């Protein structure tokens, strides 16, 4: 059996995977550590020790229930990094701060790094990119720094085994990996004065053992940390020619199949996948965190007027119902939910077209979801010929929990749409990886997608 741990921005989920029985025993969900409401502007930093304590507790829980765990598989949020004892999240935007010359560190980087330099990495300079925020945090003192740096996953692997090792799906999103050599780009490291820092070893095989440790007298192997997006994509069961709309706390459009021939979208990235393949993805799509801004406003308004407190989850559920009531009836209201800085956009979002008759929750909610669907479909058309899209796969909690959004997307695209194989795509992806660990040499395409049966875990 293998313990799969998915470390997301909102929650940490765990599942015991029994490959032989094709079962997954879901142990539960914990709230992810957060920076708290008192964080500084542009800062999203969390004590890394909190993640280790969570992981240790989940392992002890699984072992205490009697499961014979032989290995741990991590799926972790990407882009962020651990420096010292602090995890700097992908939601950190330190690079937007001004340097001593009065320009942002992000703009300084755009002058320092050529487009060709960054194109080797498959990404582009953006506020959430690891290299941008690392550069800003080190600031003027980055010359000659010799600190060791980790992905969130490699930090956990290091704490468990003593080895700082990561999977390429977590290394590449920093923007410092040459996708051709599949190693850290020495020219970029030199230009940024990172060449004396110690970066994680990049695993050479998807199923490489990074090390092992003992728990309750049993030796447990630890495998590389896989990017949460890639694991979820693996769990979707998408085919070549499909487009995945993955909307959770963050959201992306993912184009499966050959990346050649795609029109390079302004925010397009080539992401390493499994078995030495890649796919094209466009990030910074409207997502759960955009909806949270609206939910937070409603929550505060209700609490101020009534004294009652409602969770954001309940408010989001009610918003989805309101959007269904207003389906096709925005009555002139138009929403733009670009609340966070994007490449070429830092002016924030808006609701426009307000009249004396149309400012109702149903119309406003529908306008919000219509804006999301319009953005997704516009991005798909800009990145590939619409005629080449065979079908659209819905993935991520936002789409699973917001049927009206899915209906709007179906209507706008006219494409066959389907949901991924299960609500927790990451568990299905982790299961397929576990199949490869249990039977060395088996290809992912032969791992029996859709055969996993999930049930609630408990004492054996």
NORQUINOR-V856304 format. One record per backbone hydrogen bond with DSSP energy under -1.0 kcal/mol. NH is the residue of the N-H (numbers start at 0). CO is the residue of the C=O. If there is no record, write none. Layout:
nh co
NH CO
NH CO
This chain:
nh co
1 16
2 70
3 14
4 72
5 12
6 74
7 10
11 29
12 5
13 27
14 3
15 24
16 1
17 22
22 17
23 452
24 15
25 454
26 13
29 11
31 9
38 35
42 39
45 86
47 84
49 46
51 47
52 48
53 49
54 50
55 51
56 52
57 53
58 54
59 55
60 56
61 57
62 58
63 59
64 60
65 62
66 61
68 66
69 0
71 220
72 2
74 4
75 225
76 6
79 77
80 87
81 149
82 85
85 82
86 45
87 80
88 43
91 88
92 41
95 92
96 93
98 102
101 98
104 96
105 94
107 103
108 104
109 105
110 106
111 107
112 108
117 113
118 114
119 115
120 117
121 118
128 125
130 173
132 128
133 129
134 130
135 131
136 132
137 133
138 134
140 137
141 138
144 141
148 197
149 81
154 150
155 151
156 152
157 153
158 154
159 155
160 156
161 157
164 162
165 200
169 166
170 166
171 167
173 170
174 171
177 182
178 119
181 177
184 175
188 184
189 185
190 186
191 187
192 189
193 188
196 193
197 146
200 163
202 165
207 204
209 221
212 219
214 217
217 214
219 212
220 69
221 210
222 71
225 73
227 75
230 226
231 227
232 228
233 229
234 230
235 232
240 255
241 238
242 390
243 253
244 392
245 251
246 394
247 249
251 245
252 281
253 243
254 279
255 241
261 258
262 382
267 264
268 280
269 121
270 278
272 276
278 270
279 254
280 268
281 252
282 266
284 250
287 247
288 248
290 286
291 287
293 289
294 290
295 291
296 292
297 293
298 294
299 295
300 296
301 297
302 298
303 299
304 300
305 301
306 302
314 310
315 311
316 312
317 313
318 314
319 315
320 316
321 317
322 318
323 319
324 320
325 321
326 323
328 325
332 329
333 351
335 349
338 336
341 344
344 341
349 335
351 333
359 357
363 359
364 360
365 361
366 362
367 363
368 364
369 365
370 366
371 367
372 368
373 369
374 370
375 371
376 372
377 373
378 374
379 375
380 376
381 377
382 378
383 379
387 384
388 385
389 240
391 415
392 242
393 417
394 244
397 246
399 395
400 396
405 401
406 402
407 403
408 404
409 405
410 406
411 407
412 408
413 409
417 391
419 393
424 422
426 423
427 423
428 424
429 425
430 426
431 427
432 428
433 429
434 430
435 431
436 432
437 433
438 434
441 438
445 442
446 443
450 447
452 21
454 23
456 25
459 64
